[in-house]
Amino acid sequence: TPVPHNSFDDAFAALIANKVDYAAVPIENTLGGSIHANYDLLLRHHGMVHIVGEHSFRVRHALLVKKGVDRSMVRKVMSHPQA
């Protein structure tokens, strides 16, 4: 069962504390390049965590609005820089 965490730091901490068996974190992003925060966490926890697999997948973004809101009513859209 997936266990969400609020940050990459939290995901690594849960893994090291044996609260989870695995953690899936991004390492590369086609648009944004390397995810340096996770490379730093891998180095910080060298010997305590190990990469055991890789998964590549296409990300499709969607615009979400509250029920009853028409697309023409949207005036501003905010997103993560890599999205």
mmCIF file of the N, C-alpha and C atoms, coordinates in Angstrom:
data_MODEL
# 
_entry.id   MODEL 
# 
loop_
_atom_site.group_PDB 
_atom_site.id 
_atom_site.type_symbol 
_atom_site.label_atom_id 
_atom_site.label_alt_id 
_atom_site.label_comp_id 
_atom_site.label_asym_id 
_atom_site.label_entity_id 
_atom_site.label_seq_id 
_atom_site.pdbx_PDB_ins_code 
_atom_site.Cartn_x 
_atom_site.Cartn_y 
_atom_site.Cartn_z 
_atom_site.occupancy 
_atom_site.B_iso_or_equiv 
_atom_site.pdbx_formal_charge 
_atom_site.auth_seq_id 
_atom_site.auth_comp_id 
_atom_site.auth_asym_id 
_atom_site.auth_atom_id 
_atom_site.pdbx_PDB_model_num 
ATOM 1   N N  . THR A 1 1  ? 0.840   -1.176 0.000   1.00 0.00 ? 1  THR A N  1 
ATOM 2   C CA . THR A 1 1  ? 0.000   0.000  0.000   1.00 0.00 ? 1  THR A CA 1 
ATOM 3   C C  . THR A 1 1  ? 0.886   1.240  0.000   1.00 0.00 ? 1  THR A C  1 
ATOM 4   N N  . PRO A 1 2  ? 0.682   2.139  -0.944  1.00 0.00 ? 2  PRO A N  1 
ATOM 5   C CA . PRO A 1 2  ? 1.484   3.372  -0.973  1.00 0.00 ? 2  PRO A CA 1 
ATOM 6   C C  . PRO A 1 2  ? 1.295   4.216  0.284   1.00 0.00 ? 2  PRO A C  1 
ATOM 7   N N  . VAL A 1 3  ? 2.379   4.822  0.735   1.00 0.00 ? 3  VAL A N  1 
ATOM 8   C CA . VAL A 1 3  ? 2.350   5.696  1.910   1.00 0.00 ? 3  VAL A CA 1 
ATOM 9   C C  . VAL A 1 3  ? 2.857   7.072  1.470   1.00 0.00 ? 3  VAL A C  1 
ATOM 10  N N  . PRO A 1 4  ? 1.974   8.066  1.378   1.00 0.00 ? 4  PRO A N  1 
ATOM 11  C CA . PRO A 1 4  ? 2.425   9.389  0.915   1.00 0.00 ? 4  PRO A CA 1 
ATOM 12  C C  . PRO A 1 4  ? 3.277   10.108 1.958   1.00 0.00 ? 4  PRO A C  1 
ATOM 13  N N  . HIS A 1 5  ? 4.200   10.915 1.473   1.00 0.00 ? 5  HIS A N  1 
ATOM 14  C CA . HIS A 1 5  ? 5.027   11.760 2.337   1.00 0.00 ? 5  HIS A CA 1 
ATOM 15  C C  . HIS A 1 5  ? 5.016   13.173 1.782   1.00 0.00 ? 5  HIS A C  1 
ATOM 16  N N  . ASN A 1 6  ? 5.223   14.150 2.641   1.00 0.00 ? 6  ASN A N  1 
ATOM 17  C CA . ASN A 1 6  ? 5.140   15.548 2.239   1.00 0.00 ? 6  ASN A CA 1 
ATOM 18  C C  . ASN A 1 6  ? 6.371   16.058 1.498   1.00 0.00 ? 6  ASN A C  1 
ATOM 19  N N  . SER A 1 7  ? 7.471   15.357 1.612   1.00 0.00 ? 7  SER A N  1 
ATOM 20  C CA . SER A 1 7  ? 8.696   15.823 0.965   1.00 0.00 ? 7  SER A CA 1 
ATOM 21  C C  . SER A 1 7  ? 9.592   14.632 0.654   1.00 0.00 ? 7  SER A C  1 
ATOM 22  N N  . PHE A 1 8  ? 10.592  14.880 -0.187  1.00 0.00 ? 8  PHE A N  1 
ATOM 23  C CA . PHE A 1 8  ? 11.577  13.840 -0.469  1.00 0.00 ? 8  PHE A CA 1 
ATOM 24  C C  . PHE A 1 8  ? 12.337  13.479 0.803   1.00 0.00 ? 8  PHE A C  1 
ATOM 25  N N  . ASP A 1 9  ? 12.655  14.495 1.621   1.00 0.00 ? 9  ASP A N  1 
ATOM 26  C CA . ASP A 1 9  ? 13.337  14.239 2.895   1.00 0.00 ? 9  ASP A CA 1 
ATOM 27  C C  . ASP A 1 9  ? 12.529  13.269 3.752   1.00 0.00 ? 9  ASP A C  1 
ATOM 28  N N  . ASP A 1 10 ? 11.212  13.481 3.811   1.00 0.00 ? 10 ASP A N  1 
ATOM 29  C CA . ASP A 1 10 ? 10.342  12.607 4.607   1.00 0.00 ? 10 ASP A CA 1 
ATOM 30  C C  . ASP A 1 10 ? 10.323  11.188 4.045   1.00 0.00 ? 10 ASP A C  1 
ATOM 31  N N  . ALA A 1 11 ? 10.336  11.067 2.741   1.00 0.00 ? 11 ALA A N  1 
ATOM 32  C CA . ALA A 1 11 ? 10.338  9.737  2.124   1.00 0.00 ? 11 ALA A CA 1 
ATOM 33  C C  . ALA A 1 11 ? 11.631  8.988  2.459   1.00 0.00 ? 11 ALA A C  1 
ATOM 34  N N  . PHE A 1 12 ? 12.755  9.680  2.377   1.00 0.00 ? 12 PHE A N  1 
ATOM 35  C CA . PHE A 1 12 ? 14.034  9.052  2.724   1.00 0.00 ? 12 PHE A CA 1 
ATOM 36  C C  . PHE A 1 12 ? 14.076  8.702  4.210   1.00 0.00 ? 12 PHE A C  1 
ATOM 37  N N  . ALA A 1 13 ? 13.572  9.591  5.062   1.00 0.00 ? 13 ALA A N  1 
ATOM 38  C CA . ALA A 1 13 ? 13.568  9.323  6.506   1.00 0.00 ? 13 ALA A CA 1 
ATOM 39  C C  . ALA A 1 13 ? 12.727  8.091  6.830   1.00 0.00 ? 13 ALA A C  1 
ATOM 40  N N  . ALA A 1 14 ? 11.587  7.953  6.176   1.00 0.00 ? 14 ALA A N  1 
ATOM 41  C CA . ALA A 1 14 ? 10.725  6.791  6.403   1.00 0.00 ? 14 ALA A CA 1 
ATOM 42  C C  . ALA A 1 14 ? 11.425  5.514  5.962   1.00 0.00 ? 14 ALA A C  1 
ATOM 43  N N  . LEU A 1 15 ? 12.140  5.580  4.862   1.00 0.00 ? 15 LEU A N  1 
ATOM 44  C CA . LEU A 1 15 ? 12.874  4.414  4.367   1.00 0.00 ? 15 LEU A CA 1 
ATOM 45  C C  . LEU A 1 15 ? 13.983  4.009  5.337   1.00 0.00 ? 15 LEU A C  1 
ATOM 46  N N  . ILE A 1 16 ? 14.749  4.966  5.801   1.00 0.00 ? 16 ILE A N  1 
ATOM 47  C CA . ILE A 1 16 ? 15.862  4.687  6.717   1.00 0.00 ? 16 ILE A CA 1 
ATOM 48  C C  . ILE A 1 16 ? 15.353  4.160  8.058   1.00 0.00 ? 16 ILE A C  1 
ATOM 49  N N  . ALA A 1 17 ? 14.189  4.654  8.492   1.00 0.00 ? 17 ALA A N  1 
ATOM 50  C CA . ALA A 1 17 ? 13.609  4.221  9.769   1.00 0.00 ? 17 ALA A CA 1 
ATOM 51  C C  . ALA A 1 17 ? 12.820  2.913  9.640   1.00 0.00 ? 17 ALA A C  1 
ATOM 52  N N  . ASN A 1 18 ? 12.872  2.309  8.455   1.00 0.00 ? 18 ASN A N  1 
ATOM 53  C CA . ASN A 1 18 ? 12.153  1.051  8.196   1.00 0.00 ? 18 ASN A CA 1 
ATOM 54  C C  . ASN A 1 18 ? 10.637  1.176  8.360   1.00 0.00 ? 18 ASN A C  1 
ATOM 55  N N  . LYS A 1 19 ? 10.116  2.381  8.153   1.00 0.00 ? 19 LYS A N  1 
ATOM 56  C CA . LYS A 1 19 ? 8.658   2.569  8.183   1.00 0.00 ? 19 LYS A CA 1 
ATOM 57  C C  . LYS A 1 19 ? 8.037   2.166  6.853   1.00 0.00 ? 19 LYS A C  1 
ATOM 58  N N  . VAL A 1 20 ? 8.861   2.127  5.809   1.00 0.00 ? 20 VAL A N  1 
ATOM 59  C CA . VAL A 1 20 ? 8.445   1.663  4.486   1.00 0.00 ? 20 VAL A CA 1 
ATOM 60  C C  . VAL A 1 20 ? 9.538   0.750  3.943   1.00 0.00 ? 20 VAL A C  1 
ATOM 61  N N  . ASP A 1 21 ? 9.172   -0.125 3.024   1.00 0.00 ? 21 ASP A N  1 
ATOM 62  C CA . ASP A 1 21 ? 10.152  -1.033 2.429   1.00 0.00 ? 21 ASP A CA 1 
ATOM 63  C C  . ASP A 1 21 ? 10.860  -0.415 1.230   1.00 0.00 ? 21 ASP A C  1 
ATOM 64  N N  . TYR A 1 22 ? 10.155  0.453  0.507   1.00 0.00 ? 22 TYR A N  1 
ATOM 65  C CA . TYR A 1 22 ? 10.687  1.090  -0.694  1.00 0.00 ? 22 TYR A CA 1 
ATOM 66  C C  . TYR A 1 22 ? 10.219  2.543  -0.747  1.00 0.00 ? 22 TYR A C  1 
ATOM 67  N N  . ALA A 1 23 ? 10.948  3.351  -1.481  1.00 0.00 ? 23 ALA A N  1 
ATOM 68  C CA . ALA A 1 23 ? 10.529  4.722  -1.759  1.00 0.00 ? 23 ALA A CA 1 
ATOM 69  C C  . ALA A 1 23 ? 10.731  4.972  -3.249  1.00 0.00 ? 23 ALA A C  1 
ATOM 70  N N  . ALA A 1 24 ? 9.745   5.546  -3.887  1.00 0.00 ? 24 ALA A N  1 
ATOM 71  C CA . ALA A 1 24 ? 9.853   5.909  -5.304  1.00 0.00 ? 24 ALA A CA 1 
ATOM 72  C C  . ALA A 1 24 ? 10.006  7.426  -5.380  1.00 0.00 ? 24 ALA A C  1 
ATOM 73  N N  . VAL A 1 25 ? 11.149  7.867  -5.842  1.00 0.00 ? 25 VAL A N  1 
ATOM 74  C CA . VAL A 1 25 ? 11.419  9.304  -5.944  1.00 0.00 ? 25 VAL A CA 1 
ATOM 75  C C  . VAL A 1 25 ? 11.977  9.603  -7.339  1.00 0.00 ? 25 VAL A C  1 
ATOM 76  N N  . PRO A 1 26 ? 11.698  10.779 -7.862  1.00 0.00 ? 26 PRO A N  1 
ATOM 77  C CA . PRO A 1 26 ? 12.231  11.119 -9.187  1.00 0.00 ? 26 PRO A CA 1 
ATOM 78  C C  . PRO A 1 26 ? 13.719  11.449 -9.126  1.00 0.00 ? 26 PRO A C  1 
ATOM 79  N N  . ILE A 1 27 ? 14.417  11.047 -10.163 1.00 0.00 ? 27 ILE A N  1 
ATOM 80  C CA . ILE A 1 27 ? 15.848  11.335 -10.274 1.00 0.00 ? 27 ILE A CA 1 
ATOM 81  C C  . ILE A 1 27 ? 16.103  12.243 -11.477 1.00 0.00 ? 27 ILE A C  1 
ATOM 82  N N  . GLU A 1 28 ? 15.356  12.027 -12.558 1.00 0.00 ? 28 GLU A N  1 
ATOM 83  C CA . GLU A 1 28 ? 15.506  12.822 -13.777 1.00 0.00 ? 28 GLU A CA 1 
ATOM 84  C C  . GLU A 1 28 ? 14.137  13.262 -14.265 1.00 0.00 ? 28 GLU A C  1 
ATOM 85  N N  . ASN A 1 29 ? 14.110  14.423 -14.918 1.00 0.00 ? 29 ASN A N  1 
ATOM 86  C CA . ASN A 1 29 ? 12.900  14.954 -15.520 1.00 0.00 ? 29 ASN A CA 1 
ATOM 87  C C  . ASN A 1 29 ? 13.280  15.435 -16.915 1.00 0.00 ? 29 ASN A C  1 
ATOM 88  N N  . THR A 1 30 ? 12.552  14.984 -17.924 1.00 0.00 ? 30 THR A N  1 
ATOM 89  C CA . THR A 1 30 ? 12.889  15.339 -19.303 1.00 0.00 ? 30 THR A CA 1 
ATOM 90  C C  . THR A 1 30 ? 12.968  16.841 -19.503 1.00 0.00 ? 30 THR A C  1 
ATOM 91  N N  . LEU A 1 31 ? 12.044  17.588 -18.923 1.00 0.00 ? 31 LEU A N  1 
ATOM 92  C CA . LEU A 1 31 ? 12.039  19.043 -19.098 1.00 0.00 ? 31 LEU A CA 1 
ATOM 93  C C  . LEU A 1 31 ? 12.977  19.752 -18.138 1.00 0.00 ? 31 LEU A C  1 
ATOM 94  N N  . GLY A 1 32 ? 13.017  19.283 -16.883 1.00 0.00 ? 32 GLY A N  1 
ATOM 95  C CA . GLY A 1 32 ? 13.768  19.993 -15.853 1.00 0.00 ? 32 GLY A CA 1 
ATOM 96  C C  . GLY A 1 32 ? 15.150  19.463 -15.578 1.00 0.00 ? 32 GLY A C  1 
ATOM 97  N N  . GLY A 1 33 ? 15.496  18.314 -16.134 1.00 0.00 ? 33 GLY A N  1 
ATOM 98  C CA . GLY A 1 33 ? 16.817  17.737 -15.894 1.00 0.00 ? 33 GLY A CA 1 
ATOM 99  C C  . GLY A 1 33 ? 16.871  16.951 -14.596 1.00 0.00 ? 33 GLY A C  1 
ATOM 100 N N  . SER A 1 34 ? 18.037  16.929 -13.990 1.00 0.00 ? 34 SER A N  1 
ATOM 101 C CA . SER A 1 34 ? 18.258  16.167 -12.763 1.00 0.00 ? 34 SER A CA 1 
ATOM 102 C C  . SER A 1 34 ? 17.487  16.773 -11.598 1.00 0.00 ? 34 SER A C  1 
ATOM 103 N N  . ILE A 1 35 ? 16.999  15.907 -10.720 1.00 0.00 ? 35 ILE A N  1 
ATOM 104 C CA . ILE A 1 35 ? 16.353  16.352 -9.484  1.00 0.00 ? 35 ILE A CA 1 
ATOM 105 C C  . ILE A 1 35 ? 17.454  16.352 -8.426  1.00 0.00 ? 35 ILE A C  1 
ATOM 106 N N  . HIS A 1 36 ? 18.164  17.470 -8.323  1.00 0.00 ? 36 HIS A N  1 
ATOM 107 C CA . HIS A 1 36 ? 19.356  17.559 -7.480  1.00 0.00 ? 36 HIS A CA 1 
ATOM 108 C C  . HIS A 1 36 ? 19.080  17.252 -6.010  1.00 0.00 ? 36 HIS A C  1 
ATOM 109 N N  . ALA A 1 37 ? 17.905  17.595 -5.525  1.00 0.00 ? 37 ALA A N  1 
ATOM 110 C CA . ALA A 1 37 ? 17.581  17.320 -4.113  1.00 0.00 ? 37 ALA A CA 1 
ATOM 111 C C  . ALA A 1 37 ? 17.679  15.829 -3.831  1.00 0.00 ? 37 ALA A C  1 
ATOM 112 N N  . ASN A 1 38 ? 17.244  15.000 -4.766  1.00 0.00 ? 38 ASN A N  1 
ATOM 113 C CA . ASN A 1 38 ? 17.283  13.560 -4.525  1.00 0.00 ? 38 ASN A CA 1 
ATOM 114 C C  . ASN A 1 38 ? 18.677  12.980 -4.714  1.00 0.00 ? 38 ASN A C  1 
ATOM 115 N N  . TYR A 1 39 ? 19.463  13.556 -5.626  1.00 0.00 ? 39 TYR A N  1 
ATOM 116 C CA . TYR A 1 39 ? 20.867  13.136 -5.707  1.00 0.00 ? 39 TYR A CA 1 
ATOM 117 C C  . TYR A 1 39 ? 21.572  13.468 -4.389  1.00 0.00 ? 39 TYR A C  1 
ATOM 118 N N  . ASP A 1 40 ? 21.295  14.639 -3.835  1.00 0.00 ? 40 ASP A N  1 
ATOM 119 C CA . ASP A 1 40 ? 21.891  15.024 -2.553  1.00 0.00 ? 40 ASP A CA 1 
ATOM 120 C C  . ASP A 1 40 ? 21.473  14.067 -1.442  1.00 0.00 ? 40 ASP A C  1 
ATOM 121 N N  . LEU A 1 41 ? 20.196  13.673 -1.426  1.00 0.00 ? 41 LEU A N  1 
ATOM 122 C CA . LEU A 1 41 ? 19.727  12.737 -0.398  1.00 0.00 ? 41 LEU A CA 1 
ATOM 123 C C  . LEU A 1 41 ? 20.368  11.365 -0.570  1.00 0.00 ? 41 LEU A C  1 
ATOM 124 N N  . LEU A 1 42 ? 20.560  10.923 -1.806  1.00 0.00 ? 42 LEU A N  1 
ATOM 125 C CA . LEU A 1 42 ? 21.250  9.646  -2.036  1.00 0.00 ? 42 LEU A CA 1 
ATOM 126 C C  . LEU A 1 42 ? 22.681  9.698  -1.512  1.00 0.00 ? 42 LEU A C  1 
ATOM 127 N N  . LEU A 1 43 ? 23.361  10.821 -1.735  1.00 0.00 ? 43 LEU A N  1 
ATOM 128 C CA . LEU A 1 43 ? 24.731  10.971 -1.229  1.00 0.00 ? 43 LEU A CA 1 
ATOM 129 C C  . LEU A 1 43 ? 24.763  11.056 0.292   1.00 0.00 ? 43 LEU A C  1 
ATOM 130 N N  . ARG A 1 44 ? 23.825  11.814 0.869   1.00 0.00 ? 44 ARG A N  1 
ATOM 131 C CA . ARG A 1 44 ? 23.775  11.975 2.332   1.00 0.00 ? 44 ARG A CA 1 
ATOM 132 C C  . ARG A 1 44 ? 23.547  10.641 3.030   1.00 0.00 ? 44 ARG A C  1 
ATOM 133 N N  . HIS A 1 45 ? 22.738  9.784  2.403   1.00 0.00 ? 45 HIS A N  1 
ATOM 134 C CA . HIS A 1 45 ? 22.377  8.505  3.027   1.00 0.00 ? 45 HIS A CA 1 
ATOM 135 C C  . HIS A 1 45 ? 23.080  7.327  2.350   1.00 0.00 ? 45 HIS A C  1 
ATOM 136 N N  . HIS A 1 46 ? 24.259  7.610  1.779   1.00 0.00 ? 46 HIS A N  1 
ATOM 137 C CA . HIS A 1 46 ? 25.042  6.579  1.093   1.00 0.00 ? 46 HIS A CA 1 
ATOM 138 C C  . HIS A 1 46 ? 25.272  5.373  2.026   1.00 0.00 ? 46 HIS A C  1 
ATOM 139 N N  . GLY A 1 47 ? 25.004  4.197  1.493   1.00 0.00 ? 47 GLY A N  1 
ATOM 140 C CA . GLY A 1 47 ? 25.176  2.975  2.275   1.00 0.00 ? 47 GLY A CA 1 
ATOM 141 C C  . GLY A 1 47 ? 23.930  2.578  3.051   1.00 0.00 ? 47 GLY A C  1 
ATOM 142 N N  . MET A 1 48 ? 23.012  3.523  3.257   1.00 0.00 ? 48 MET A N  1 
ATOM 143 C CA . MET A 1 48 ? 21.771  3.225  3.989   1.00 0.00 ? 48 MET A CA 1 
ATOM 144 C C  . MET A 1 48 ? 20.600  2.988  3.037   1.00 0.00 ? 48 MET A C  1 
ATOM 145 N N  . VAL A 1 49 ? 20.686  3.533  1.828   1.00 0.00 ? 49 VAL A N  1 
ATOM 146 C CA . VAL A 1 49 ? 19.653  3.321  0.814   1.00 0.00 ? 49 VAL A CA 1 
ATOM 147 C C  . VAL A 1 49 ? 20.333  2.909  -0.489  1.00 0.00 ? 49 VAL A C  1 
ATOM 148 N N  . HIS A 1 50 ? 19.631  2.142  -1.285  1.00 0.00 ? 50 HIS A N  1 
ATOM 149 C CA . HIS A 1 50 ? 20.182  1.637  -2.539  1.00 0.00 ? 50 HIS A CA 1 
ATOM 150 C C  . HIS A 1 50 ? 19.131  1.712  -3.631  1.00 0.00 ? 50 HIS A C  1 
ATOM 151 N N  . ILE A 1 51 ? 19.555  2.058  -4.825  1.00 0.00 ? 51 ILE A N  1 
ATOM 152 C CA . ILE A 1 51 ? 18.653  2.034  -5.973  1.00 0.00 ? 51 ILE A CA 1 
ATOM 153 C C  . ILE A 1 51 ? 18.495  0.583  -6.400  1.00 0.00 ? 51 ILE A C  1 
ATOM 154 N N  . VAL A 1 52 ? 17.253  0.110  -6.462  1.00 0.00 ? 52 VAL A N  1 
ATOM 155 C CA . VAL A 1 52 ? 16.999  -1.285 -6.821  1.00 0.00 ? 52 VAL A CA 1 
ATOM 156 C C  . VAL A 1 52 ? 16.176  -1.431 -8.100  1.00 0.00 ? 52 VAL A C  1 
ATOM 157 N N  . GLY A 1 53 ? 15.740  -0.318 -8.668  1.00 0.00 ? 53 GLY A N  1 
ATOM 158 C CA . GLY A 1 53 ? 14.957  -0.402 -9.888  1.00 0.00 ? 53 GLY A CA 1 
ATOM 159 C C  . GLY A 1 53 ? 14.749  0.965  -10.501 1.00 0.00 ? 53 GLY A C  1 
ATOM 160 N N  . GLU A 1 54 ? 14.146  0.937  -11.663 1.00 0.00 ? 54 GLU A N  1 
ATOM 161 C CA . GLU A 1 54 ? 13.897  2.166  -12.411 1.00 0.00 ? 54 GLU A CA 1 
ATOM 162 C C  . GLU A 1 54 ? 12.574  2.021  -13.142 1.00 0.00 ? 54 GLU A C  1 
ATOM 163 N N  . HIS A 1 55 ? 11.834  3.118  -13.211 1.00 0.00 ? 55 HIS A N  1 
ATOM 164 C CA . HIS A 1 55 ? 10.576  3.110  -13.960 1.00 0.00 ? 55 HIS A CA 1 
ATOM 165 C C  . HIS A 1 55 ? 10.448  4.433  -14.701 1.00 0.00 ? 55 HIS A C  1 
ATOM 166 N N  . SER A 1 56 ? 10.221  4.369  -15.983 1.00 0.00 ? 56 SER A N  1 
ATOM 167 C CA . SER A 1 56 ? 10.006  5.578  -16.784 1.00 0.00 ? 56 SER A CA 1 
ATOM 168 C C  . SER A 1 56 ? 8.547   5.615  -17.200 1.00 0.00 ? 56 SER A C  1 
ATOM 169 N N  . PHE A 1 57 ? 7.952   6.778  -17.121 1.00 0.00 ? 57 PHE A N  1 
ATOM 170 C CA . PHE A 1 57 ? 6.568   6.890  -17.556 1.00 0.00 ? 57 PHE A CA 1 
ATOM 171 C C  . PHE A 1 57 ? 6.283   8.302  -18.039 1.00 0.00 ? 57 PHE A C  1 
ATOM 172 N N  . ARG A 1 58 ? 5.279   8.392  -18.880 1.00 0.00 ? 58 ARG A N  1 
ATOM 173 C CA . ARG A 1 58 ? 4.875   9.685  -19.416 1.00 0.00 ? 58 ARG A CA 1 
ATOM 174 C C  . ARG A 1 58 ? 3.925   10.354 -18.436 1.00 0.00 ? 58 ARG A C  1 
ATOM 175 N N  . VAL A 1 59 ? 4.157   11.620 -18.184 1.00 0.00 ? 59 VAL A N  1 
ATOM 176 C CA . VAL A 1 59 ? 3.287   12.385 -17.294 1.00 0.00 ? 59 VAL A CA 1 
ATOM 177 C C  . VAL A 1 59 ? 2.357   13.220 -18.159 1.00 0.00 ? 59 VAL A C  1 
ATOM 178 N N  . ARG A 1 60 ? 1.076   13.131 -17.880 1.00 0.00 ? 60 ARG A N  1 
ATOM 179 C CA . ARG A 1 60 ? 0.086   13.947 -18.583 1.00 0.00 ? 60 ARG A CA 1 
ATOM 180 C C  . ARG A 1 60 ? -0.558  14.874 -17.567 1.00 0.00 ? 60 ARG A C  1 
ATOM 181 N N  . HIS A 1 61 ? -0.521  16.162 -17.841 1.00 0.00 ? 61 HIS A N  1 
ATOM 182 C CA . HIS A 1 61 ? -1.060  17.155 -16.926 1.00 0.00 ? 61 HIS A CA 1 
ATOM 183 C C  . HIS A 1 61 ? -2.508  17.467 -17.276 1.00 0.00 ? 61 HIS A C  1 
ATOM 184 N N  . ALA A 1 62 ? -3.257  17.858 -16.275 1.00 0.00 ? 62 ALA A N  1 
ATOM 185 C CA . ALA A 1 62 ? -4.663  18.208 -16.474 1.00 0.00 ? 62 ALA A CA 1 
ATOM 186 C C  . ALA A 1 62 ? -4.978  19.471 -15.680 1.00 0.00 ? 62 ALA A C  1 
ATOM 187 N N  . LEU A 1 63 ? -5.878  20.266 -16.208 1.00 0.00 ? 63 LEU A N  1 
ATOM 188 C CA . LEU A 1 63 ? -6.351  21.450 -15.517 1.00 0.00 ? 63 LEU A CA 1 
ATOM 189 C C  . LEU A 1 63 ? -7.575  21.056 -14.697 1.00 0.00 ? 63 LEU A C  1 
ATOM 190 N N  . LEU A 1 64 ? -7.515  21.258 -13.397 1.00 0.00 ? 64 LEU A N  1 
ATOM 191 C CA . LEU A 1 64 ? -8.616  20.909 -12.505 1.00 0.00 ? 64 LEU A CA 1 
ATOM 192 C C  . LEU A 1 64 ? -9.302  22.171 -12.015 1.00 0.00 ? 64 LEU A C  1 
ATOM 193 N N  . VAL A 1 65 ? -10.623 22.142 -11.997 1.00 0.00 ? 65 VAL A N  1 
ATOM 194 C CA . VAL A 1 65 ? -11.413 23.267 -11.491 1.00 0.00 ? 65 VAL A CA 1 
ATOM 195 C C  . VAL A 1 65 ? -12.532 22.720 -10.615 1.00 0.00 ? 65 VAL A C  1 
ATOM 196 N N  . LYS A 1 66 ? -13.126 23.595 -9.824  1.00 0.00 ? 66 LYS A N  1 
ATOM 197 C CA . LYS A 1 66 ? -14.258 23.200 -8.992  1.00 0.00 ? 66 LYS A CA 1 
ATOM 198 C C  . LYS A 1 66 ? -15.478 22.935 -9.867  1.00 0.00 ? 66 LYS A C  1 
ATOM 199 N N  . LYS A 1 67 ? -16.368 22.100 -9.378  1.00 0.00 ? 67 LYS A N  1 
ATOM 200 C CA . LYS A 1 67 ? -17.591 21.783 -10.104 1.00 0.00 ? 67 LYS A CA 1 
ATOM 201 C C  . LYS A 1 67 ? -18.344 23.077 -10.426 1.00 0.00 ? 67 LYS A C  1 
ATOM 202 N N  . GLY A 1 68 ? -18.800 23.185 -11.659 1.00 0.00 ? 68 GLY A N  1 
ATOM 203 C CA . GLY A 1 68 ? -19.549 24.344 -12.087 1.00 0.00 ? 68 GLY A CA 1 
ATOM 204 C C  . GLY A 1 68 ? -18.710 25.438 -12.727 1.00 0.00 ? 68 GLY A C  1 
ATOM 205 N N  . VAL A 1 69 ? -17.394 25.319 -12.663 1.00 0.00 ? 69 VAL A N  1 
ATOM 206 C CA . VAL A 1 69 ? -16.510 26.322 -13.259 1.00 0.00 ? 69 VAL A CA 1 
ATOM 207 C C  . VAL A 1 69 ? -16.249 25.933 -14.716 1.00 0.00 ? 69 VAL A C  1 
ATOM 208 N N  . ASP A 1 70 ? -16.513 26.860 -15.620 1.00 0.00 ? 70 ASP A N  1 
ATOM 209 C CA . ASP A 1 70 ? -16.277 26.646 -17.036 1.00 0.00 ? 70 ASP A CA 1 
ATOM 210 C C  . ASP A 1 70 ? -14.859 27.111 -17.373 1.00 0.00 ? 70 ASP A C  1 
ATOM 211 N N  . ARG A 1 71 ? -14.262 26.481 -18.362 1.00 0.00 ? 71 ARG A N  1 
ATOM 212 C CA . ARG A 1 71 ? -12.893 26.832 -18.756 1.00 0.00 ? 71 ARG A CA 1 
ATOM 213 C C  . ARG A 1 71 ? -12.778 28.323 -19.078 1.00 0.00 ? 71 ARG A C  1 
ATOM 214 N N  . SER A 1 72 ? -13.808 28.917 -19.644 1.00 0.00 ? 72 SER A N  1 
ATOM 215 C CA . SER A 1 72 ? -13.764 30.341 -19.996 1.00 0.00 ? 72 SER A CA 1 
ATOM 216 C C  . SER A 1 72 ? -13.696 31.239 -18.766 1.00 0.00 ? 72 SER A C  1 
ATOM 217 N N  . MET A 1 73 ? -14.027 30.707 -17.594 1.00 0.00 ? 73 MET A N  1 
ATOM 218 C CA . MET A 1 73 ? -13.999 31.481 -16.355 1.00 0.00 ? 73 MET A CA 1 
ATOM 219 C C  . MET A 1 73 ? -12.598 31.521 -15.735 1.00 0.00 ? 73 MET A C  1 
ATOM 220 N N  . VAL A 1 74 ? -11.724 30.660 -16.172 1.00 0.00 ? 74 VAL A N  1 
ATOM 221 C CA . VAL A 1 74 ? -10.377 30.565 -15.607 1.00 0.00 ? 74 VAL A CA 1 
ATOM 222 C C  . VAL A 1 74 ? -9.553  31.759 -16.083 1.00 0.00 ? 74 VAL A C  1 
ATOM 223 N N  . ARG A 1 75 ? -8.987  32.504 -15.154 1.00 0.00 ? 75 ARG A N  1 
ATOM 224 C CA . ARG A 1 75 ? -8.202  33.695 -15.466 1.00 0.00 ? 75 ARG A CA 1 
ATOM 225 C C  . ARG A 1 75 ? -6.712  33.489 -15.222 1.00 0.00 ? 75 ARG A C  1 
ATOM 226 N N  . LYS A 1 76 ? -6.357  32.575 -14.317 1.00 0.00 ? 76 LYS A N  1 
ATOM 227 C CA . LYS A 1 76 ? -4.956  32.379 -13.963 1.00 0.00 ? 76 LYS A CA 1 
ATOM 228 C C  . LYS A 1 76 ? -4.746  30.906 -13.638 1.00 0.00 ? 76 LYS A C  1 
ATOM 229 N N  . VAL A 1 77 ? -3.641  30.342 -14.149 1.00 0.00 ? 77 VAL A N  1 
ATOM 230 C CA . VAL A 1 77 ? -3.296  28.960 -13.880 1.00 0.00 ? 77 VAL A CA 1 
ATOM 231 C C  . VAL A 1 77 ? -1.898  28.946 -13.274 1.00 0.00 ? 77 VAL A C  1 
ATOM 232 N N  . MET A 1 78 ? -1.732  28.224 -12.158 1.00 0.00 ? 78 MET A N  1 
ATOM 233 C CA . MET A 1 78 ? -0.437  28.125 -11.495 1.00 0.00 ? 78 MET A CA 1 
ATOM 234 C C  . MET A 1 78 ? 0.028   26.683 -11.566 1.00 0.00 ? 78 MET A C  1 
ATOM 235 N N  . SER A 1 79 ? 1.316   26.487 -11.711 1.00 0.00 ? 79 SER A N  1 
ATOM 236 C CA . SER A 1 79 ? 1.848   25.144 -11.873 1.00 0.00 ? 79 SER A CA 1 
ATOM 237 C C  . SER A 1 79 ? 3.254   25.056 -11.300 1.00 0.00 ? 79 SER A C  1 
ATOM 238 N N  . HIS A 1 80 ? 3.698   23.850 -11.056 1.00 0.00 ? 80 HIS A N  1 
ATOM 239 C CA . HIS A 1 80 ? 5.068   23.581 -10.689 1.00 0.00 ? 80 HIS A CA 1 
ATOM 240 C C  . HIS A 1 80 ? 5.935   23.937 -11.902 1.00 0.00 ? 80 HIS A C  1 
ATOM 241 N N  . PRO A 1 81 ? 7.126   24.507 -11.720 1.00 0.00 ? 81 PRO A N  1 
ATOM 242 C CA . PRO A 1 81 ? 7.940   24.929 -12.863 1.00 0.00 ? 81 PRO A CA 1 
ATOM 243 C C  . PRO A 1 81 ? 8.215   23.812 -13.869 1.00 0.00 ? 81 PRO A C  1 
ATOM 244 N N  . GLN A 1 82 ? 8.347   22.569 -13.424 1.00 0.00 ? 82 GLN A N  1 
ATOM 245 C CA . GLN A 1 82 ? 8.643   21.481 -14.352 1.00 0.00 ? 82 GLN A CA 1 
ATOM 246 C C  . GLN A 1 82 ? 7.392   20.970 -15.056 1.00 0.00 ? 82 GLN A C  1 
ATOM 247 N N  . ALA A 1 83 ? 6.229   21.437 -14.644 1.00 0.00 ? 83 ALA A N  1 
ATOM 248 C CA . ALA A 1 83 ? 5.002   21.032 -15.328 1.00 0.00 ? 83 ALA A CA 1 
ATOM 249 C C  . ALA A 1 83 ? 4.753   22.017 -16.433 1.00 0.00 ? 83 ALA A C  1 
# 
